[in-house]
Amino acid sequence: MSALATELTSKVPLVIPDSDKATWAAIEAALVSDGLESALLKHPPTDAIEMAIIHFTAAFVHSKEQEVITECVIGTRKLKIASLLPHISAVTPKIARIITTNYDRLIEFATESEGWGVDSMMVGRYWGKHNPDLSNKLMIKGVSSGNKGATRLIYRNHIKLFKPHGSLDWFMSGDTPMTSSMGFPSDPLIITPGVGKYKRGYGQPFDAHRERGNAAIDNASSILCIGYGFNDDHLQTHLSPKLKSGTKALLLTHSLSPKAQAVVSQSENCIALVNSTDVKNPGTIVIRGMSKILIPNVGWWDVENFVKGVLTS
């Protein structure tokens, strides 16, 4: 987020009208101390500022996304979530429900690189449409025949992906939300932090992704949170009460935000694995309730190290 803040600070002032410069100056001053989310809540942007933020955020995230994907394609990098997928379910087929507030397509890329399917509720590569029912049916890989002629659908391993804040490959064509891997002349359908979530986040496909993501939280028997700061009100109305009710949860994160610390301390079945910042005592800090235990010389707060050190050891 600090890199994005720097990008916005250098480019937004160049494209907004003079009448919006004072509002932007207030937002910019709050970026460093409060972060983008809080800055935009504290100083609501004008339409021109918000559109500039969307445009430059999308371009910045897209450029970073392409760097990562290029490294994966040439074999110098593997996305960490790919190593987690085989361990994400004990049943067959393996089905994971993933909620991400990020706009990039790296989860989709990692999932397909492992031979899994992606049910994103969007169907089509070049001029796709929002079609949740068909997207789910495309996860079927065959039909088996049982006793007395009964048939059973066979699903492939797949994720059900919910992106309540939009995606770099979502666009609006007239009144129709669509998806295209080729890009589009307009900016993508993404929601900025702050009040933009509430102004723009209540139409399709945002509605369906938010509602089904919340339903996945409500119905979950266990939850894994990776690098999440518990700063999103769209999710918190379901996630925080779910954890505080006693649902088993594991948080993997470099550090806990104040809101995440509060949730962990109030959730008896929630465990957080956090990086130790003490240079004399490196390792992973295990936090449960108000207790903290150091496991020395391991980096289990990191997904890749967690898979190697805990799930496959």
N, C-alpha and C positions, 0 to 999 in steps of 0.2 A: 504493500500500500504506500510506502514511502516513495518508491520509485514512481508510482502512478501520480502521487501528489506533486512530485517534481515536474513530471510531464505536463500536468494540467496547469501548474503555475507558470510554465514557460510559454504555453500556447493559447490558453483560453483568453487572456487579455488582448490577444492580437485579432480576435474575430468578433468580439462582442461590442455593441454600441457604447458610446461614451456615457449614456445615461445609466448603464449597468455597471460602470467601473467601480463605483463606491460599494455596491453590493458585493462584487467580486473581491474587492480589497478586504472586506470583512471576512469573507469565506477563506481567502488565502491566509489571513493572519491566524485563523483558527485551525488550519490544516496541520501545522506542525505540532501544536499542543494537544489538539483534540482528535485528530484523524478525520478522514473524509466524511464518515457517517455522522459524527457529532457536529462537524462544521456545517454540514448542509441542514441538519435539524435546527441548529442554533440560528443560522442565517439562510432562510429559504431562498433558493435561486430563482431568478426570473426565467421565463421560458427560453430566452436567448442563451442564458448561461447554462441552463439544463441541457439544451440541445448541443451546445459546444462540449459539455462534459461527456455526453453520450458519444459524440463523434470521436473525440480524442481518446476516450477510454477504450472504445471498440478497436480503434487503430492500434493503440499501444498493446492491448491484450493480444490482438491478432498477430502482431509482429513477434511477441514473445512465444506465443503458441507455435508459430511456424519454426522458430529456432529449435524448440524442444522436439517437434515432430521430425524435423530434418535429422537431428542427432539419433532419434530412434530408428529412422529408416536406414541410415548408413551403419547402424549397429554400434554406435558409441554410447548409447544410453538406453536404459529400459525403465519405463515408468513404474514407480514403486507399487502402485495399486494393483498392477498386473500380478505381482507375486502374492498378493493377498487373496485374489479371487478363488483359487482352489481350496482355500481353507474357510471360506465364508459361509458354507452350509454343509451339514452332515448328511443331507438327503440327496437323492437323484430324481430329477435333474436339480442342479444347484440354481437357485433363484435368489438374487440379492436386490433389495430395494434401496436405492441410493438417492439421497437428496443433496444437491449442490447449489450453492448460491453463486458459483462462478459462471462466467459466460463462455469460457473456452470449451473445446471439444476433447480435452485430453482423457477424460474418463471414457468417452466413447472409443477413442483411439486405442487405449490400453485394453479395453474389453474385447474389441474385435481382434487385436493382436494375439489374444489368447484363444481365439476360436469361439468366443461366446457371442450371443446375440444381444442387441440393444433395443429394448422397447422404450422408445422416447415419446410415444404417442404421435410422432410425426412420421409420415410415410412418403417416401420418394427421395431421390438424390438431387434432382435438378429442378423440379417444380413440384415439390412435395406439399402435402396438405396435413393439417391437424386432424388425425383420424385415430383416436384411442382404440377403438374396437378392432380395426384392421391391424394396427400396430401390434396388438397382443396376439392376434391370430398368426402373424408372420413368425412368431416364435415356435410354432408347431413344426416338427421335423418329420412326423409320420403318424401312422395309425396302426395300432395292434389289435388283433382279434382275440377275444377271450372265449370262455365257455358260452355255449348256447348262442353263438353269433354276436355276443356283445363286443363293442369296439371301445378302444381307449385312445385318447389323444396322447401322443408322446411329444413332450416339449424338449427343446435343446436347453443347455445351460445358458442362462441369460440374466441380464440386469433389467430392472424396471427403473428408469431414470426420471427423476423429477427436477425441473429447473425453474423454480418459481420466479427467478429474476431474469429469465431469458437466456438466449444463446446467440453466439456470433453467426449462426446459420439460420436464424429466424428473421423473416422480413414480413412487411405488410404490403399486400398487393390489393389496392382498393380497400375493401372492407374485409379481406380474407387473409388470415395469417398463413404463412407458407414457409417452407424450408428449402434451401438450395445450397449445395456444396460449391457452387460456382460463384457465390457472392451475388450482389444485387446493387443497383444504382443508389439505393437509399441506405441510411444507417440501419443496423440490425435492431431487432426488438430486444432491447435490454433495459433494465430498470436501474436507475442510479440509486445510491444510498440516500438516506434522509427522506424528506417528504415526497420525493419522486416515486417511492414505492407505493404510496397510498393514492397518488393521483393517477398513476398509469398501471398499477398492478391488479386492476379488477376488470379485465377483459380477457378474451381468449388469445393465446393459449395459457396465459398466466394463471387464470382462474383454475383451470383443470390441473395444472401442475401443483399449485399451492394446495388445493383441496385434496388431491390424491396423496401428495406428500404428507399432509397432516394426518390423513387416514392411515398411512403406513406407520406413522409414529404411534398413533392411538392403538393400533393392533399389534405392535411389536412386542415380542416376548423378551428381547434383548436389543441393545442399541450400541453401536460403535461410532464414536465421534472422532474425527481426525482433523486436528488443527482448527477447531471451531471455537470461536470466542464467546458464543452465547450473546451476541449483540444484535440479533435480528428479530424484531418484534413479530414479523410474519410467521416465524417458526416457534418463537418462545411461548406463545399462548398454548401450544400443544406439547412441546418438548420438555420445558422445565417442569410442569405439573406431572408429566409422565415419569420423569426421573425421580421426582420427590415422592411419588406414590410407591416407590420400591422396585421399579423395573430395573433389571440388571443392566448396567452400562459400563463401558470402558472408554476413557478419553485418552487419546494419544496426542500430545502436543508439546511443542518446545517450551511454552510457558503458559500459565493460566491467566486469563484476563480477570479483572475483579468480579465480573458477573459469573464467569465460569467457576471461580473459587466459591462464590456464594452457593451456586447450585450443587457443587460437590459436597460442601459442608452440610447441606440440608438433605442429601440423598443417601440413605443408608447402604444401598446396593450399587453405588457409583464409585468406581475406582479411576483415578487419573494417574497416568505415567508421564512425568515431566522431567525435562532436562535439568541436571544439577549445574548451577552456575558457579559453584565453589571450585576454583581451580585446584585446591588441595584435596578435594573429595569429589572427583568426577564420577558420573554415573547417572542412574535414573532414580528419581524420587517417586515413591509410590504414595499417593495421597488417598486416604479413605476417611470421610468425615473430617475430623480435626487432627487425625494422626498422620504422621509422615515417617516413612522408612526409606533409607538410602540403599539401593542395590549398587555397589561400586563397580565402576569400569565397564558398564554396559550402556548401550544407547537404545533401550527398548521403547522410548518415547517416539522413536522414528519408525515408520511403518515397515520399512525394509528390514531393519534390525529386529523389530518385534517378530516378524515372520521367521527370520533365521534363528533367533535366540529362544523363542517361546513356542511357536507353532510347529516348527520342524526339528527342534532339537531332541 
